[in-house]
Amino acid sequence: MHKLLVDLQIAWRSLIQHGRRTLLLGGALASVTTLLILLNGLSTGVRETMISTATTLTTGYLNIGGFFKVTAGQSGPVVTKFPEVIAAAKRVLPEITYTVHRGRGWAKMVSETSSMQVGIGGIDIKDEPKFREALQLASGNLDDLAEPNSVLIFANQAEKLDLKVGDAVTISAATSRGTNNTIDLKVVAIARSIGLLSMWNVYIPSQSLRKLYQLNDDATGAIHLFFKDSDLSRLPQLAAKLRTGLEKEGYRVMDADPRAFWMKFQSVNREDWTGQKLDVTSWEDEVSFMTWTLKALQGVSFILLLILVAIVVVGIMNTMWIAIRERTREIGTLRAIGMQRGSVAWMFLLESLLLGLFGTILGAVGGTLIAAGVNAAHVAVPLPVQLFLMSDHLKLAVHPPLVFGAIFLITLVTSLAALYPSLRAARLRPVTAMQHFG
């Protein structure tokens, strides 16, 4: 222990002695660490925003959806006798914390001036506390969505259809039996747009959706299952367990298909069966058409990480070669008075380790402060970016494991980059080193 403290003291004094070089290289390491933390923070922030928004507006962590076919060639996104399905799911997965059921539909919404195709979500607003937290209202009252024949729309839809709170709209849709039906609704709330999902989604009371599609009271579109956040990494295993468990409970279950439910209509309609089939999906399946943005961001971050690591390696190795050249006579003297080769290599490695550690800690503090400042400033992002971030402002999610991971990674790379030059320094012959002039 005493020897280690002495070695650390020697390494620290050496870094102080070459202060300019230490500051330049330490600053570079701090910058690399800061950039790495910000890149990872952006990627994590996008993922967390996507999970939060998607699991509020359109999906649960896991979902029990499905299709009901009156005839072999025509299906509807309907789950019949959903209270019994919820009970079965809870028997299979005791980990479920709570459930929400939502109606599903696709229809034409018509105002006095325009029309557009929309995805309809049937909700019971009194049973949706998380839904309230995810939305920011531009006008209206969310509690009014409990009234029959009411509708919540988003600001971009209100602009396109020239609607305001209190206006009437008509929704027209085809029922599962192939007949057309319409329903008149009153706009009771307009929410601020939150990205791509708010481009087409509208929400009406579940009972109004059942009336539109002529469904029984025990029918819904999907059952959203929620778990503890710690269970997010286990969703594939939970989905497989749920699928198997529902089959044992006597339900017909579709094969795993990692696509949103509306992308499955053609393949389902081609299959020769009638009646009910359940479909188990995850939140990633239901927004799979959007997760390419997250994968692209992660890919860019990985490429930038490789570039940063390459810069660190080249910088450290060049600096170590320069240090060894400048200190060749010193190395020869130390070897002549009895210092072993391993101790010489350890001396240079320790200097590199200290430099990497202090540089990365400084960069980690800087990256964390910058991320906190960006989040506090609520930096607005352009509309095209909002579509995929599902937020109107930039969010950087910097968590302790991410910070410590960046410190460990850059420090490790710094130490490994110094390994070869350190070993070369240790192999110098004392006599040759002491005669060196440079």
C-alpha positions as CSV (number, residue, x, y, z in Angstrom):
1,M,0.0,0.0,0.0
2,H,2.8,2.4,0.9
3,K,4.6,1.6,-2.4
4,L,1.4,2.4,-4.3
5,L,1.1,5.7,-2.6
6,V,4.7,6.5,-3.4
7,D,4.1,5.5,-7.1
8,L,1.0,7.7,-7.2
9,Q,2.9,10.6,-5.8
10,I,5.7,10.2,-8.4
11,A,3.2,10.0,-11.2
12,W,1.3,13.0,-10.0
13,R,4.5,15.1,-9.7
14,S,5.5,14.1,-13.2
15,L,2.1,15.3,-14.6
16,I,2.5,18.6,-12.7
17,Q,6.1,19.0,-14.1
18,H,4.8,18.7,-17.7
19,G,1.8,20.9,-16.9
20,R,1.2,22.3,-20.5
21,R,1.1,18.8,-22.0
22,T,-1.1,17.5,-19.1
23,L,-3.6,20.4,-19.5
24,L,-3.9,19.9,-23.3
25,L,-4.3,16.1,-23.2
26,G,-6.5,16.3,-20.1
27,G,-8.7,18.9,-21.8
28,A,-9.0,16.7,-24.8
29,L,-10.0,13.7,-22.7
30,A,-12.6,15.9,-20.8
31,S,-14.1,17.0,-24.1
32,V,-14.3,13.5,-25.4
33,T,-16.0,12.4,-22.2
34,T,-18.4,15.3,-22.3
35,L,-19.4,14.5,-25.9
36,L,-19.8,10.8,-25.1
37,I,-22.1,11.6,-22.1
38,L,-24.2,14.1,-24.2
39,L,-24.6,11.6,-27.1
40,N,-25.6,8.8,-24.7
41,G,-27.9,11.2,-22.9
42,L,-29.6,12.2,-26.1
43,S,-30.1,8.6,-27.2
44,T,-31.4,7.6,-23.7
45,G,-33.6,10.7,-23.6
46,V,-35.2,9.9,-26.9
47,R,-35.9,6.3,-25.8
48,E,-37.4,7.4,-22.5
49,T,-39.6,10.0,-24.2
50,M,-40.7,7.5,-26.8
51,I,-41.6,4.9,-24.1
52,S,-43.4,7.5,-22.0
53,T,-45.4,8.9,-24.9
54,A,-46.1,5.7,-26.7
55,T,-47.2,3.8,-23.5
56,T,-49.6,6.6,-22.7
57,L,-51.2,7.3,-26.1
58,T,-51.2,4.0,-28.0
59,T,-49.8,1.0,-26.1
60,G,-48.9,-0.5,-22.8
61,Y,-45.6,-2.2,-22.0
62,L,-47.3,-5.3,-23.2
63,N,-50.6,-5.5,-25.1
64,I,-53.3,-8.1,-25.6
65,G,-54.9,-7.1,-28.8
66,G,-56.3,-9.3,-31.5
67,F,-58.8,-9.6,-34.3
68,F,-62.4,-10.8,-34.6
69,K,-63.5,-12.2,-37.9
70,V,-67.2,-12.5,-38.8
71,T,-66.1,-14.0,-42.2
72,A,-62.8,-15.4,-43.2
73,G,-61.9,-12.3,-45.3
74,Q,-62.9,-9.5,-43.0
75,S,-61.5,-8.7,-39.6
76,G,-61.8,-6.0,-36.9
77,P,-59.3,-5.1,-34.1
78,V,-61.6,-6.3,-31.4
79,V,-61.1,-8.3,-28.1
80,T,-64.3,-9.9,-26.9
81,K,-65.1,-10.6,-23.2
82,F,-62.1,-8.5,-22.2
83,P,-62.8,-8.7,-18.4
84,E,-62.2,-12.5,-18.6
85,V,-59.0,-11.9,-20.7
86,I,-57.7,-9.5,-18.1
87,A,-58.3,-12.0,-15.3
88,A,-56.5,-14.7,-17.3
89,A,-53.6,-12.4,-18.0
90,K,-53.2,-11.6,-14.3
91,R,-53.2,-15.3,-13.4
92,V,-50.4,-15.9,-16.0
93,L,-48.4,-12.8,-15.1
94,P,-48.6,-11.8,-11.4
95,E,-46.0,-9.1,-12.2
96,I,-48.7,-6.9,-13.8
97,T,-49.2,-3.7,-11.8
98,Y,-52.3,-2.4,-13.6
99,T,-54.2,-2.6,-16.8
100,V,-56.0,-0.2,-19.2
101,H,-58.4,-1.2,-22.0
102,R,-58.7,0.9,-25.1
103,G,-60.9,0.7,-28.1
104,R,-59.3,0.7,-31.6
105,G,-60.6,2.1,-34.8
106,W,-59.8,3.8,-38.1
107,A,-62.3,6.3,-39.5
108,K,-62.9,9.5,-41.4
109,M,-63.4,12.7,-39.3
110,V,-65.3,15.4,-41.1
111,S,-65.7,19.1,-40.1
112,E,-67.6,21.8,-41.8
113,T,-64.5,22.8,-43.8
114,S,-62.3,19.7,-44.3
115,S,-61.8,16.0,-43.5
116,M,-59.0,13.6,-42.6
117,Q,-58.4,9.9,-41.7
118,V,-57.8,9.3,-38.0
119,G,-57.0,6.5,-35.6
120,I,-59.6,6.4,-32.9
121,G,-58.8,5.4,-29.3
122,G,-61.7,4.6,-27.0
123,I,-60.8,5.5,-23.4
124,D,-62.5,5.8,-20.0
125,I,-60.8,9.0,-18.9
126,K,-61.6,8.5,-15.2
127,D,-59.4,5.3,-15.3
128,E,-56.5,7.0,-17.1
129,P,-54.3,9.0,-14.6
130,K,-51.2,8.6,-16.7
131,F,-53.0,9.9,-19.8
132,R,-53.5,13.2,-18.0
133,E,-49.8,13.5,-17.2
134,A,-48.6,13.0,-20.8
135,L,-50.8,15.7,-22.4
136,Q,-50.7,19.4,-22.2
137,L,-54.0,21.0,-23.1
138,A,-54.1,24.0,-25.4
139,S,-57.8,24.5,-24.6
140,G,-60.8,22.7,-23.1
141,N,-61.2,20.4,-20.2
142,L,-60.0,16.8,-20.2
143,D,-62.7,15.8,-17.6
144,D,-65.3,16.6,-20.3
145,L,-64.1,13.6,-22.2
146,A,-66.2,11.5,-19.8
147,E,-69.3,12.8,-21.5
148,P,-70.9,10.7,-24.2
149,N,-70.1,11.7,-27.8
150,S,-67.2,13.9,-27.0
151,V,-63.7,13.9,-28.6
152,L,-60.2,15.0,-27.8
153,I,-58.1,16.2,-30.8
154,F,-54.6,17.6,-31.2
155,A,-53.6,21.1,-32.2
156,N,-52.3,20.1,-35.7
157,Q,-55.7,18.4,-36.3
158,A,-57.6,21.4,-35.1
159,E,-55.7,23.6,-37.4
160,K,-56.3,21.4,-40.4
161,L,-60.0,20.9,-39.8
162,D,-60.5,24.5,-38.5
163,L,-61.9,23.4,-35.2
164,K,-62.1,24.8,-31.7
165,V,-63.5,23.6,-28.4
166,G,-67.3,23.3,-28.7
167,D,-67.4,22.6,-32.4
168,A,-69.1,19.5,-33.8
169,V,-67.5,16.9,-36.0
170,T,-68.8,13.7,-37.6
171,I,-66.9,10.4,-37.7
172,S,-67.7,7.8,-40.3
173,A,-66.4,4.2,-40.1
174,A,-67.1,0.7,-41.3
175,T,-68.2,-1.8,-38.7
176,S,-66.8,-5.3,-38.4
177,R,-69.9,-6.5,-40.3
178,G,-69.0,-4.3,-43.3
179,T,-71.7,-1.7,-42.8
180,N,-71.0,2.1,-42.6
181,N,-71.9,4.0,-39.5
182,T,-71.6,7.6,-38.4
183,I,-71.6,9.4,-35.0
184,D,-71.6,13.1,-34.2
185,L,-69.1,14.3,-31.6
186,K,-68.3,17.5,-29.8
187,V,-64.8,18.8,-29.4
188,V,-64.2,19.1,-25.6
189,A,-60.4,19.4,-25.5
190,I,-57.5,20.3,-27.8
191,A,-54.0,19.0,-26.7
192,R,-50.7,20.3,-27.8
193,S,-49.1,18.2,-30.5
194,I,-46.4,15.7,-29.3
195,G,-45.0,14.2,-32.4
196,L,-45.9,11.6,-35.0
197,L,-48.5,9.8,-32.8
198,S,-50.5,13.0,-32.4
199,M,-50.7,13.5,-36.2
200,W,-53.6,11.1,-36.5
201,N,-54.8,9.9,-33.1
202,V,-58.0,11.2,-31.5
203,Y,-59.8,10.0,-28.4
204,I,-63.4,9.4,-27.6
205,P,-65.2,7.7,-24.7
206,S,-65.2,3.9,-25.0
207,Q,-69.0,3.8,-25.0
208,S,-69.1,6.1,-28.0
209,L,-66.6,3.9,-29.8
210,R,-68.7,0.8,-29.1
211,K,-71.7,2.7,-30.4
212,L,-69.9,3.6,-33.6
213,Y,-68.7,0.1,-34.3
214,Q,-71.9,-1.5,-32.9
215,L,-69.9,-3.6,-30.3
216,N,-71.1,-5.2,-27.0
217,D,-70.2,-3.7,-23.7
218,D,-67.6,-6.4,-23.0
219,A,-65.7,-5.7,-26.2
220,T,-62.6,-3.5,-26.6
221,G,-59.7,-3.0,-28.9
222,A,-56.7,-3.9,-26.8
223,I,-55.7,-4.5,-23.2
224,H,-52.6,-2.5,-22.1
225,L,-50.5,-4.2,-19.4
226,F,-48.1,-2.2,-17.3
227,F,-45.3,-3.5,-15.1
228,K,-42.6,-2.0,-12.9
229,D,-39.9,-0.1,-14.9
230,S,-37.4,-2.7,-13.8
231,D,-39.3,-5.3,-15.8
232,L,-38.8,-3.4,-19.1
233,S,-35.7,-5.5,-19.9
234,R,-37.7,-8.7,-19.5
235,L,-40.5,-7.8,-21.9
236,P,-39.6,-10.5,-24.5
237,Q,-39.7,-13.2,-21.8
238,L,-42.9,-11.9,-20.3
239,A,-44.5,-11.8,-23.7
240,A,-43.6,-15.4,-24.4
241,K,-44.9,-16.5,-21.0
242,L,-48.2,-14.6,-21.6
243,R,-48.6,-16.0,-25.0
244,T,-48.1,-19.6,-23.7
245,G,-50.3,-18.9,-20.7
246,L,-53.2,-17.6,-22.7
247,E,-53.1,-20.7,-24.9
248,K,-53.3,-22.9,-21.8
249,E,-56.3,-20.8,-20.6
250,G,-58.1,-21.9,-23.8
251,Y,-57.6,-18.8,-26.0
252,R,-56.4,-18.9,-29.6
253,V,-53.3,-16.8,-29.9
254,M,-51.6,-15.5,-33.0
255,D,-47.9,-16.2,-33.7
256,A,-45.5,-13.5,-32.5
257,D,-45.3,-10.7,-35.1
258,P,-43.3,-7.6,-34.2
259,R,-45.5,-5.1,-36.1
260,A,-48.1,-2.6,-35.2
261,F,-51.7,-4.0,-35.2
262,W,-52.8,-2.0,-38.2
263,M,-50.0,-3.4,-40.3
264,K,-51.4,-6.9,-39.9
265,F,-54.8,-6.5,-41.4
266,Q,-53.9,-7.9,-44.9
267,S,-52.1,-11.0,-43.6
268,V,-55.0,-11.7,-41.1
269,N,-57.6,-11.3,-43.8
270,R,-55.9,-13.8,-46.0
271,E,-56.0,-16.5,-43.2
272,D,-58.8,-19.0,-43.3
273,W,-60.4,-18.7,-39.8
274,T,-63.3,-17.0,-38.1
275,G,-64.0,-15.9,-34.6
276,Q,-61.5,-14.5,-32.1
277,K,-57.7,-14.7,-32.0
278,L,-55.6,-12.8,-29.5
279,D,-52.3,-11.1,-30.3
280,V,-49.6,-10.3,-27.8
281,T,-47.3,-7.4,-28.6
282,S,-44.8,-5.1,-26.8
283,W,-44.6,-1.3,-27.0
284,E,-41.7,-1.6,-29.4
285,D,-43.9,-3.7,-31.7
286,E,-46.7,-1.2,-31.7
287,V,-44.4,1.7,-32.6
288,S,-41.9,-0.3,-34.7
289,F,-42.6,2.0,-37.6
290,M,-41.0,4.8,-35.5
291,T,-38.1,3.1,-33.7
292,W,-35.9,3.3,-36.7
293,T,-35.1,6.9,-35.6
294,L,-33.8,5.6,-32.3
295,K,-31.8,2.9,-34.0
296,A,-30.3,5.4,-36.4
297,L,-29.4,7.7,-33.6
298,Q,-27.7,4.8,-31.7
299,G,-25.9,3.9,-34.9
300,V,-24.5,7.4,-35.4
301,S,-23.6,7.5,-31.7
302,F,-21.6,4.3,-32.0
303,I,-19.7,5.5,-35.1
304,L,-18.9,8.8,-33.3
305,L,-17.8,6.7,-30.3
306,L,-15.3,4.8,-32.4
307,I,-14.0,8.0,-33.8
308,L,-13.6,9.5,-30.4
309,V,-11.8,6.3,-29.1
310,A,-9.5,6.4,-32.1
311,I,-8.6,10.1,-31.4
312,V,-7.9,9.2,-27.7
313,V,-5.7,6.3,-28.6
314,V,-3.7,8.3,-31.2
315,G,-3.3,11.2,-28.8
316,I,-2.3,9.2,-25.8
317,M,0.2,7.1,-27.8
318,N,1.8,10.1,-29.4
319,T,2.0,11.9,-26.1
320,M,3.6,8.9,-24.4
321,W,6.2,8.5,-27.2
322,I,7.1,12.2,-26.7
323,A,7.3,11.8,-22.9
324,I,9.5,8.7,-23.3
325,R,11.8,10.5,-25.7
326,E,12.2,13.5,-23.4
327,R,12.7,11.3,-20.3
328,T,15.0,8.6,-21.9
329,R,18.0,9.6,-19.8
330,E,15.8,9.7,-16.7
331,I,14.7,6.1,-17.5
332,G,18.3,5.1,-17.9
333,T,19.2,6.5,-14.5
334,L,16.3,4.8,-12.8
335,R,17.2,1.5,-14.4
336,A,20.9,2.0,-13.4
337,I,20.0,2.5,-9.7
338,G,18.0,-0.7,-9.6
339,M,14.4,0.0,-10.8
340,Q,13.0,-3.1,-12.5
341,R,11.5,-3.0,-16.0
342,G,8.0,-3.7,-14.6
343,S,8.3,-0.7,-12.3
344,V,9.3,1.6,-15.2
345,A,6.3,0.4,-17.2
346,W,4.1,0.8,-14.2
347,M,5.3,4.4,-13.7
348,F,4.2,5.4,-17.2
349,L,0.9,3.5,-17.0
350,L,0.1,5.1,-13.7
351,E,0.7,8.6,-15.2
352,S,-1.7,7.7,-18.0
353,L,-4.2,6.3,-15.7
354,L,-4.2,9.4,-13.5
355,L,-4.4,11.6,-16.5
356,G,-7.4,9.6,-17.9
357,L,-9.2,9.5,-14.6
358,F,-9.0,13.2,-13.8
359,G,-9.7,14.2,-17.4
360,T,-12.8,12.0,-17.6
361,I,-14.1,13.1,-14.2
362,L,-13.8,16.7,-15.3
363,G,-15.6,15.8,-18.6
364,A,-18.3,13.9,-16.8
365,V,-19.1,16.8,-14.5
366,G,-19.1,19.1,-17.5
367,G,-21.4,16.8,-19.5
368,T,-23.8,16.4,-16.6
369,L,-24.0,20.2,-16.0
370,I,-24.6,20.8,-19.7
371,A,-27.3,18.2,-19.9
372,A,-29.0,19.7,-16.8
373,G,-28.8,23.2,-18.4
374,V,-30.4,22.0,-21.6
375,N,-33.2,20.2,-19.8
376,A,-33.8,23.3,-17.6
377,A,-33.9,25.6,-20.6
378,H,-36.5,23.4,-22.4
379,V,-34.8,23.9,-25.8
380,A,-37.4,23.9,-28.5
381,V,-36.9,21.6,-31.5
382,P,-38.2,22.1,-35.1
383,L,-41.5,20.5,-36.1
384,P,-39.9,17.8,-38.3
385,V,-37.8,16.7,-35.4
386,Q,-40.8,16.8,-33.0
387,L,-42.5,14.2,-35.2
388,F,-39.9,11.6,-34.2
389,L,-38.8,12.8,-30.7
390,M,-42.5,12.8,-29.7
391,S,-41.7,16.0,-27.7
392,D,-41.6,19.7,-28.5
393,H,-38.3,20.1,-26.6
394,L,-35.0,18.4,-26.3
395,K,-34.4,16.1,-23.4
396,L,-31.1,14.6,-22.3
397,A,-31.4,11.7,-19.9
398,V,-28.0,11.4,-18.0
399,H,-28.1,8.8,-15.3
400,P,-25.3,7.7,-12.9
401,P,-24.6,4.4,-14.6
402,L,-24.1,6.3,-17.9
403,V,-21.7,8.8,-16.3
404,F,-19.7,6.1,-14.5
405,G,-19.6,4.0,-17.7
406,A,-18.2,6.9,-19.7
407,I,-15.5,7.5,-17.0
408,F,-14.6,3.8,-17.0
409,L,-14.5,3.5,-20.8
410,I,-12.4,6.5,-21.6
411,T,-10.0,5.8,-18.6
412,L,-9.6,2.2,-19.8
413,V,-8.9,3.2,-23.3
414,T,-6.4,5.8,-22.1
415,S,-4.6,3.2,-20.0
416,L,-4.5,0.6,-22.8
417,A,-3.3,3.2,-25.3
418,A,-0.3,3.8,-23.0
419,L,0.5,0.1,-22.5
420,Y,2.7,-0.4,-25.6
421,P,4.8,2.8,-25.2
422,S,5.2,1.9,-21.5
423,L,6.5,-1.5,-22.3
424,R,8.9,-0.1,-24.9
425,A,10.2,2.3,-22.3
426,A,10.8,-0.5,-19.9
427,R,12.9,-2.4,-22.5
428,L,15.4,0.4,-22.9
429,R,19.0,-0.6,-21.8
430,P,20.3,1.6,-19.0
431,V,23.6,2.4,-20.7
432,T,22.0,3.3,-24.0
433,A,19.3,5.4,-22.3
434,M,21.8,7.4,-20.2
435,Q,23.8,8.3,-23.3
436,H,20.7,9.6,-25.1
437,F,20.5,13.3,-26.0
438,G,17.1,14.7,-27.0
